[in-house]
């Protein structure tokens, strides 16, 4: 039998193979639609023609969703893990993590530099060691 809610709940919901009906689900999905095209940009200015700048509008909606809801949903709701996405939201999410990870990387390098300076009593050795660490990123990327 077809599962009527197949697109919004897990496959264990509904009629089971043994003929019983199970009304519990392990996963649920909600879909929210935002109307496009927008008539105004985030500054309140009218777009020249409705439907123009679709990519820009999609990016603005994604940024708005990230700023408004990410802080609530990243920790989950009680014991429920929440996974969510929206068009244009990925860039805002990636940028937020890049800033945080960049600060941690910089802090780690400063710690290594300070530790080596203390242990060797030489700024030259410390600078060369950190330079060697940084120079390994280029071959690793290639």
C-alpha positions as CSV (number, residue, x, y, z in Angstrom):
1,X,0.0,0.0,0.0
2,X,1.2,3.5,-0.7
3,X,2.1,5.7,2.2
4,X,0.1,8.9,1.8
5,X,2.6,10.9,4.0
6,X,5.6,9.5,2.3
7,X,7.1,12.9,1.5
8,X,6.8,14.2,5.1
9,X,7.3,11.3,7.4
10,X,9.6,8.2,7.7
11,X,8.6,5.0,6.0
12,X,7.7,3.3,9.2
13,X,4.5,5.4,9.4
14,X,1.2,3.9,8.1
15,X,0.3,0.4,7.0
16,X,2.9,-2.2,8.0
17,X,3.8,-5.4,6.2
18,X,1.9,-7.5,8.7
19,X,-1.3,-5.5,8.1
20,X,-1.2,-3.3,11.2
21,X,-1.4,0.4,11.2
22,X,1.4,2.3,12.9
23,X,0.9,6.0,13.7
24,X,4.4,6.7,15.0
25,X,7.2,8.1,12.9
26,X,10.9,8.4,13.5
27,X,11.3,11.4,11.2
28,X,9.1,14.3,10.2
29,X,9.6,16.9,7.5
30,X,8.0,20.3,7.2
31,X,8.0,22.4,4.0
32,X,7.5,26.1,4.1
33,X,7.1,28.1,0.9
34,X,8.2,31.7,0.5
35,X,6.6,33.6,-2.3
36,X,8.9,34.7,-5.1
37,X,9.5,37.1,-6.7
38,X,9.8,39.8,-4.0
39,X,8.6,43.3,-4.8
40,X,11.1,45.0,-2.5
41,X,14.7,44.3,-1.5
42,X,15.9,44.2,2.1
43,X,16.4,48.0,2.1
44,X,12.7,48.5,1.1
45,X,13.5,49.6,-2.4
46,X,11.3,48.4,-5.2
47,X,12.8,46.1,-7.8
48,X,12.7,47.5,-11.3
49,X,10.4,44.7,-12.5
50,X,9.0,41.8,-10.5
51,X,10.9,38.7,-11.3
52,X,14.2,40.3,-12.0
53,X,17.1,39.5,-9.8
54,X,15.8,36.1,-8.8
55,X,19.2,35.0,-7.5
56,X,19.6,38.1,-5.4
57,X,16.1,37.6,-3.9
58,X,16.9,34.0,-3.2
59,X,20.1,35.0,-1.5
60,X,18.3,37.6,0.6
61,X,15.7,35.0,1.8
62,X,18.5,32.5,2.7
63,X,20.4,35.2,4.6
64,X,17.3,36.2,6.5
65,X,16.4,32.6,7.3
66,X,19.9,32.0,8.6
67,X,20.0,35.1,10.8
68,X,16.5,34.6,12.2
69,X,16.3,30.8,12.8
70,X,19.8,29.3,12.9
71,X,20.4,30.1,16.5
72,X,17.2,28.4,17.5
73,X,17.6,25.3,15.4
74,X,21.3,24.5,15.6
75,X,20.9,22.9,19.1
76,X,17.8,21.0,18.2
77,X,14.4,21.1,19.9
78,X,14.5,19.0,23.1
79,X,15.6,15.6,22.0
80,X,14.9,16.1,18.3
81,X,17.7,16.8,15.8
82,X,16.8,19.4,13.3
83,X,18.2,19.5,9.8
84,X,17.2,22.3,7.6
85,X,18.1,24.2,4.5
86,X,16.9,26.9,2.2
87,X,18.1,28.2,-1.1
88,X,20.8,30.9,-0.5
89,X,21.2,29.9,3.1
90,X,24.4,27.9,2.5
91,X,26.6,30.9,1.9
92,X,25.5,32.6,5.1
93,X,26.1,29.3,7.0
94,X,29.5,28.7,5.5
95,X,30.6,32.3,6.1
96,X,29.7,32.0,9.8
97,X,31.7,28.9,10.2
98,X,34.7,30.2,8.2
99,X,35.0,33.2,10.6
100,X,34.9,31.0,13.6
101,X,37.3,28.4,12.2
102,X,39.6,31.2,11.0
103,X,39.8,32.6,14.5
104,X,40.6,29.2,16.0
105,X,43.3,28.6,13.4
106,X,44.9,32.0,14.1
107,X,44.7,31.3,17.9
108,X,46.4,27.9,17.4
109,X,49.2,29.3,15.4
110,X,49.8,32.1,18.0
111,X,49.9,29.5,20.7
112,X,52.4,27.4,18.8
113,X,54.5,30.5,18.1
114,X,54.4,31.5,21.8
115,X,55.2,28.0,23.0
116,X,58.1,27.6,20.6
117,X,59.5,31.1,21.5
118,X,59.3,30.2,25.2
119,X,60.9,26.8,24.7
120,X,63.7,27.8,22.3
121,X,64.2,31.4,23.4
122,X,64.4,32.3,19.8
123,X,61.9,34.3,17.7
124,X,63.8,33.2,14.5
125,X,63.2,29.5,15.2
126,X,59.6,30.1,16.1
127,X,58.9,32.2,13.0
128,X,60.5,29.5,10.8
129,X,58.5,26.7,12.5
130,X,55.2,28.6,12.0
131,X,56.3,29.4,8.4
132,X,56.9,25.7,7.8
133,X,53.4,24.9,9.1
134,X,51.8,27.5,6.9
135,X,53.9,26.5,3.8
136,X,52.4,23.0,4.0
137,X,48.9,24.2,3.2
138,X,49.7,25.0,-0.4
139,X,50.9,21.4,-1.4
140,X,48.1,19.9,0.7
141,X,45.5,21.8,-1.3
142,X,47.0,20.9,-4.6
